[in-house]
Amino acid sequence: MTSHQVQFLFLDFGLIVLLARGLGALAGRLGQPPVVGEILAGVLMGPTLFGASVTDHLVPADVRPLLGALANIGVAVFMFVVGLELEHRFLRGRVRITLGAALGSTLVPFALGIPLAFFLLRNHPAQQHAAFVVFIGLSVSVTAFPVLARILVGRGMSRLAIGGLALATAAVVDVFAWSALAGVQAVVAGADDYWQVSLLIPFMLLLLAVRPLLRRFLVHGGSGTLTPTGMAGVMAGIFLSGVATEMMGLHYIFGAFLFGALMPREGTQALRKEIHERTGEITSLLLPVYFVVAGLKVDLRGLGLEGLTELAAVLFVAVAGKFGGTYFGARSQGLPAESSGTLAALMNTRGLTELVVLGVGLELGLLDAQLYSMMVVMALVTTAMTGPMLNFIRARSSRRGLAVVPEPGGATGADAAGEGVDTPARDTRAAG
């Protein structure tokens, strides 16, 4: 590294952390998840606001690969956390309603995404039309599991039945999304590489086989705390799993995700909580770098009327498909209207998970710069919509004598006893 690269790397990293932290805190004050402010920070540092010349001076071309490397490390750790947070206990007692809501939350937006893809192909041609159509359907079907979990905690909903149902539904949708994205990447990679993808099955079996050894390694000594050696082993596992899936022709995010999803559960609750806290410190520093790296590719200056029309179509399909699909999927399984609306609003959250998916699409050549920019705006808008939608549902429920959605930071037991059923406001109890 030259002195010039070192100076700008340190300067940019410092600016990114400060800007992301500041806008994230501002977003929190406005009732938004911090990720909304952090994504906005990335877009603001891109060419949309100040033009390419200012961005090029602020983030020189020879520094961007270095920032990209830091961003990749942050995303790998983030995907590990996504897998780590998946819990089969979310499904207990609510399998039927979870599957109904997850199918609606996935299939309806995916189906609406198919005509949207053909509409977009007019101005955004892709070499592989089938892969493009599937990718667009996938990109409007995503839910951000980690962001959703943090919204539930912030609103005191994490211990309510509707919160558990939302987490279970998002977990099922996440598994579908990453599996579908892996399939799209395998197709785009070319027929000669198909056989490599089949190695994913023995790799997953290997991770399952070493699970008992990993558990013994983590709880060695019986202290119940995570040792530096244990944390080093976890970090090594994240990156080695990423290497393994890259060698199979899949993205490194799948390896990191699988390693987190297959981490031992029984007897390691305290250790997993500590791992989550430690990795959270890493992602809080490195994920904003990913937002900026993503934001540098977002340029909305040349959209024009046709581009705005396409953006409106993307937003309509993403919101109507996700909300409507989740709502009717949940209602088909007997969930009351108010709780179904709450679940639908929560599942419309996309956040960073969407950015990761879009980043893969850009790498694969399925998205051009303008379409990528529009999809990033969609991710930002749909995530920002979640809070106001929940507030609207809460106000509507209050007028009808129901208490389904708590105030931000508050807690209510509106549906703590069943599968997210509506409960009269006078019968609410404090969660916990």
C-alpha positions, 0 to 999 in steps of 0.5 A: 500500500502506498502512503496515499492509499493509507491516508485515504483508507483511514480518512474514508473509514473514519468518515464512514463510521462517523456518518453512519453512526450519526445518521443511524442515531438520527434515524432512531430518533425518527422511529426508524431502524438505524440501518435506514440511516446507515444505508442513506449514509452510503447513498449520500457519499455516492455520486447522486448528491454531489456528483461523480467528481466529488465522490472520486476525490473523496473515495479515490479509485485505488482505495475502493478495492481496499474498502471493498475488502473490509466490506466483504469481511463485514458482510461475511460476519453479518451473514454468519449472524443471520444464520446464528439467529435462526432458531427452530424454536420459532416454529414451535406451535405455529408451523401451519400458520408460519408456512401459510404466511411464508408461502404468501410472503414469498410466492405472491411477490415472486409471481408479481416480480415475473411481469415486472422483470419483463417490463424492466427488460425493455430498458435493462437487457440481460444476457440470461433472461431466465436468470434475470426474471428469477432474480427480479422475482427473488429481489422483491421477495426478500425480508431482512431477518436481522433488521426485523428482529431489531424492530421487534426488540425496539417495539417490545414485540420480541416476546409476543406471539406475533413477534415469534411468528414474524421471526419464524416466517422471516426465517423460512423466507430467508432460507428460500431466498438464499437457496434461490440465490444460490441456484441463480448464481449456479445457472449464471456461472455456466453449465461447466460449473454445475457439478461443483454446486453438488458439493454443497450437500456433502459440505453441509453434512460435514458441518453437521458432523463436526457440530459436536466437536465444535460444541466441545471446543466452545464449551471447553473448560466449562467456564460458560464464557467465550475464550479468545481461542473460541472466538478465533475458531468461530472467525476462522470457521466463518471465513473458511466456510466462505472459501469453501462455497466460493470454490464451489462456484457459489458466493462466500455469503452462503458459506458464512450463513451455513456456518452460522445456521449449523452452529450447535444450539443445545447447551451453548445459549450463553456462548451464542449470545456472547458470540453474537455480541462480539460479532456485533462489534465487528459488524457495527464497524464494517457494515457501514463500509459495505453501505458506502461501497454499495452507495458509490454505485448508486446514481439517481441523477439520470433517471428521467421520467421513464426511470421514475416510472420503473422505480414506481413499478418496482416499489408497487410490486415490492410493497403490494406483493409482500404486504398482500401476500403475507396478509392473505397467507396468514388470513388463510390460516385463521390469523385475525385481520389485525395480527395479519396486517402487523405481520405483513408490515413487518415482513415488508422490511428488507434492509441490508439483506436486500443490499447483499442480494442486489450486490450479488446480482450486480456482480453476476451482471444481472443488474446494470447501474441504473436498475441497481440504483432503483432497487437500492432505493426500494430497499431503503423505502420499504424498510423505512415504511415499516415503522409508519405502517405499524403505527397506523395499524396500532392506531387503527387497532386502538380505535377498534378496541384492540391492542396488537402493535405496541408503542416503540420501546413498549410492550404489551401482551396483546397476543402472548397467549396464542398464535398472534390472535387479537386481544381486547385492549383491556386484557393486555398484559406486560410481556416478559 
